[in-house]
Amino acid sequence: MPDVEAELDRLYALPLEEFTQARNDLARRLAKAGSKDTADEVKKLAKPSIPVWTANQLARREPGEVRALLRSAEELRKAQQRALAGKGADELRERLAEQRRAVRALARLGRDILAAEGRSVSDAIVERIAKTLDAAALDEGTRFQLRGGRLAEEPEAAGFDALAGMASAAPARTTPRKAPAAGRRERVAEARKAVQSARREAREESRRAAAAERDAARAESAAQAARHEAEQARERAEAAERSVAEAEAALRDAES
């Protein structure tokens, strides 16, 4: 019987175009080995989207960077909990900015992977890669899939409702019931403002980074064109020099 875990690791590591055939082949082998239920589950596996496939490749090719992202996400979750407890709003903003930087760095590496595969990479795809990495790292269920390079779908972005749910993790207090509830609402409101502010700053940073990348790409393209023109000019000059030399040699021969 096939080693299902090893086979799934291999499946999600394959080039995207080979996924469906390999999945169906694995399902057939499992069914033939008598594991019909497992085969049926394998058949249900959807072909990853380009952002999901890229995230899985990053987990395999850049494991250190992915681990750094997961650590950043964990620190962000802790900062959110402290913000809900009424302290650490500045730290929350810092952690959000740090998380965003880690996501953008990995998304740029993802762009490189897609480019190396010969795929056209749009800003929209890079943004989806970033959102996939961010949401997967922050979600308890999918962070392990991301770390293992077996993410199956683009997770929903973690909203503030999830953050508000962390309030139950705060230490219990011995004050009257209504006061803690009011205090939690105030802390949630303050934390929400901090999150919104940090996310606005992160979006602005992302826009500036994307613009800088586009400017760099255009500059590199212009530089390549200039180098090509310079090379052609050198070739024309060398050809002209050869023609002059040949003409002078012919003149000398005629005069002698």
LINRASUL-V119738 format. One record per run of one state. SS is the DSSP state (H for helix, E for strand, - for the rest). FROM is the first residue (numbers start at 1). TO is the last residue. Records with the same first field share a line. If there is no record, write none. Layout:
SS->FROM-TO  FROM-TO
This chain:
-->1-3  14-15  33-35  44-49  62-62  85-88  117-122  139-142  149-159  170-176  256-256
H->4-13  16-32  36-43  50-61  63-84  89-116  123-138  143-148  160-169  177-255
